[in-house]
Structures are given as structure tokens and as C-alpha cells.
């Protein structure tokens, strides 16, 4: 083994030691993620094939992906960063697939930052990173919770866009039905959760809508009523459940 090969092997060994330390200790992990911020940014940019900044939500997805890679890393798999790149690529793919299906906006404007894009240093980076991670984690938690609720109704979260209203007239009718869930007499969501069925007959009585229309949009109505009744502020933004406009 020549000196160059030996030097590279030594660097990989030290790198793996840092990763394993981060895997064992939360503070070490935070320090590792902070130290490797630029590395993560460059990896994500290379995978996406375009420039990227820490204000982009794709960066926060990549940061979380590296954190997950640390937790699941096995030195026998080889280089950590090769493994982390695969995890980043997978998470970014999931991110764009979900954003496309739910029409979630992506890009730097998501966080509405007024900070200087050309020199995001010091406290600016810290604030941006924490904000991005909180937003991404919160939405992911909402998605997990909503997905679990929808399973009780044999509904796949990713099927919802197919059943969402698209025309102005349909959106208005669906909005009327959703509001009817919560109008007196008592809300219908408790009954729906108990029976695992959409209370179509009562919705017809309250709104005058046809059974055919309600059945056609059943999955959307179930999901929208669960979002409105539950703690889903992020999902309510991306899948409007009331006040639909022209």
C-alpha cells in the first residue's frame, strides 16, 4: 500500500469514527451535522443538478436524511458519505413525489426569509436551519398521523389528489359539505370515526347534495373533515378544507 492509499484509508477511518460517535451521542451528532453543513449542501446540490442554499427546503430534507443515515449507518457498508448520498437521494425523491401530489410549494420562498442569500453565515444559518427542520418535521409528523387515520377508512394518503375538487363549482360544493360536518346539530366527525364510514345520508339532509356527488368525493371529504377536526395546520394549508375561493 503506497502513502497516498494509506492516507485515504486513514481519513476514511477517522470519518467513520466521527460518524459512529455521532450515532452514540446526540451532542456529537449535532456537532457533526453542523461541521458538515457545506458537505451536505454540496451533496444535495450535486444530486439535484442545480445550485442550492440553506434556505431551500430541499436542504432541510437532506439534513434530516443525513441524520437518519447516521442512525442507521453500518461501517461494513463502506464509506459513510456514499451511504448518506443514497439516503439523501431517496428522501429528496420522496419529498418531490409528495410535493407534486399534494401541490406543496417548494423552493426558497417557502420560508419567506428576508436574509441575505449571498452570505448566509453565523446566526442566519442557525435560524434558517432550525426553522427549516421544524417546518419539515412538523409536516412529516402531520402526514404520518393523518395517514394512520386514513388507513382506518381504507384510504391511501397519496390517492387524495385524484379525488380532490378541481372546478370552482365542485370546490364550492365540497366546501359546503365539509362545513356541514361541523354545523349543529352535533358534528359528524365523531360518528364517522366510530363507524368508519362517511355519514352520507346526514350530509345529504344538511346540504341537499346528491348521493352520487358525495360518493364520488368520499375520500377527499373524509380526509378534509379529519384535517379540519384534528391538529393538522400544515395539511390544512396544502389541502384546503374551508373557505375555498374562486
N, C-alpha and C positions, 0 to 999 in steps of 0.2 A: 504494500500500500504506500503510495507516494505521499508527500507532505500535504498536497492540496486535498487529496481524498480524505486524509486523516483530519484535516482542519474542518472539512464539510461535515464529516461524521461527528466530530466534537460539537459543532454548532447544533446539529440536529438533536444530539443527546441533551444538551443544555436546554434547548427549546422544549423537548419532551418533559424534562424535569420541571420547567416552569408551568407547563400545562397540567401536569399531574398535581403540582402544588395548588394550582388554581381549582382543580377538581375537588381537593380535600378541604379547602378553606375559602369561605365567602369573601373575606377581605383580599385574599390573594387573587381571587377571580376578578374582583372589581379593579384591582391594580393592573392585572394582565389586560383586561379589556380597555382600560384607559391608555396603557402604554402602546397597545397595538391598534389604536384607533385609525391611524393613517393606513396601516396594513389592511385592515378590514375595508376601509373606504376604497382602496385601490383594487382589492379583490372583487368587490361588488361592482365597481365601475367596469372592470375587465369582463366580468360575466355579462353585464348589461350591454357592453359595447358602446358606452357613452360616458360623458363626464357625470360626476355625482358629487354632491356636497352633503354635509352632516345635517342639513335642514330637510333633505329628502326623506320621505317615509320609507323608501327602499333601503336607506342606510339603517334605519332603526330595525327593519326586518332582518337585515344582515347581522346587526349587532346581537340581536336575540338568537339568531341562528348559530353564531359563534359560541354564545353562552351555552346553548344546547349541545353543541359539538364538544365543548369541554366536559360536560357532564357524562357524555356517552363515549368519550374517546378511549380507545384501547391502543397502547403502543405497538401491539402486534399488527395493527392495521397500516403501519408505516408513518409517513410524515403527517403531523397534525394538520398543517395548513392544506395539504391535499385533501384530507378528510373534511376539514372545515369548508373548503370550497364546494364540495359536493352538497353539504348541508345548506350552505348559503344559496346555491343554485336551486335546490329543491324548495326551500322556503320562499324564494322570490317567485318561482313558478306558481306556487300555491297562492301567493299574495295577488299576483296579476289575474289568476283564474277567478278568484273570489271577487276582486275589484271589478272585473269585467261582468260577472254575472249579477252583482248587486249594484252596478253602476256607481261604485265608490270612487270619488275623485282621488287621483294620485299625483305626486309631484310636490315641489316645494311650497306651493300655495296652500297646501292642506293645513299647515301650521300657522299661516298668516304672520310670519315673522318680519319685523322691520329691521332686523340686524344686518350688518354689513356682510354681504355674501362673499366679498373678496378676501376678507381677513377674519374668519370665524375663530377667534382664539380665546383662551382663558375662560372667563366666566360665561361668555357667549356660547362656547361649545358645551359647557356643562349644562346650561339651561336648556339648550336645544336638545341635547341627547336625552336628558331626563324627561322632557316634555314628550319627545317622540316615543320613547319606550312606554311611558304611562298611557298615551293615547292608543298605541298599538296593542299593548297588553290588555287594556280595558275592553277594546273592541273584540279581541280574541276571546276574552272571558265571556263577554255577552254572547258571542257566536256559539261557544261551547254550551252555555246554559240554554239558549234558545233551541239549539239543535237537539238537546236532550228532551226538551218539552215537546218539540215537534215529532219526535220519534213515537211518542205516545199516541199520535194521530196518524201514524204511518206516513209522515211527510218528510221528505229529504230537503234540507235547507237549500241545497243548490238547485232544486226544482222550482223555487219560488218565482224567479223572473219570468218563467214560462207562463205563469198564471196571473201575473201582475196586470192591472188595467193599463191600457196604453192610450186610449182615446179620451178626450175631455168628458164625454158623456159617461163612459164606463167608470172613469175615476170618480166622478161625482156620485154615481150610484153606489160604488163601493164605499166611499166616504160616508154616505148616508147609512149604509148597513153597519159599518164599524161604529159609528156614533150610537146606533140603536142598541148595540151591546151594552152600553153604559147608561142609557136613559131609563128613568123609572117606568114601570116597576123594577125591582132589583136587577142588577147587572147579570148578564147571561154567561159571563166567563166562568163563574163557579160551577154552573150546571154543565157547561161544555167540558171543563176539566174532569168533572165527576163521571160523566157518561162517555167521554172520549169521542163525542160526536158534535158536529155543528148544529145548533138549535135552529134548523132551517124554518120550521113551522112558526116559531115565535118571531123570527126575523121577518117572515112574510107578513105576520099580523102587525108588526110595529112599523113596517116601511111600505108595504104594498108591493114589494118586489116579487118577481116570479120565481118559482122553484127552480126553473131551468137556469136562470141567471145566477142564483145563489150556488147551485151545484157546480156550475162552470167555474166559479171563482172560489170554491170551498177552501182550497189550500191557502190561497192568499188571505182570505178572510180570517181563517184560523190563526195564521201567523201574525197578521196585523193586530188582531184583538189580544193575542198573548203579549205582543210587544207593548201595546197601549196599557195593558193591565199590570205588566211587570216592570222590572227595573232595567230597561234597555234604552237609555238615552242615545247611545251611539247608533243602534239599529234603527231607532225612530227617525234619525236624521237621514239615513240612507234608504229606508223603506217607509215612506210617509204613511202615517196611519190616521191622520186627520187634517182638516184644513187644506185639502188638495186644491190647487189653483189651476186656472186655465193654462 
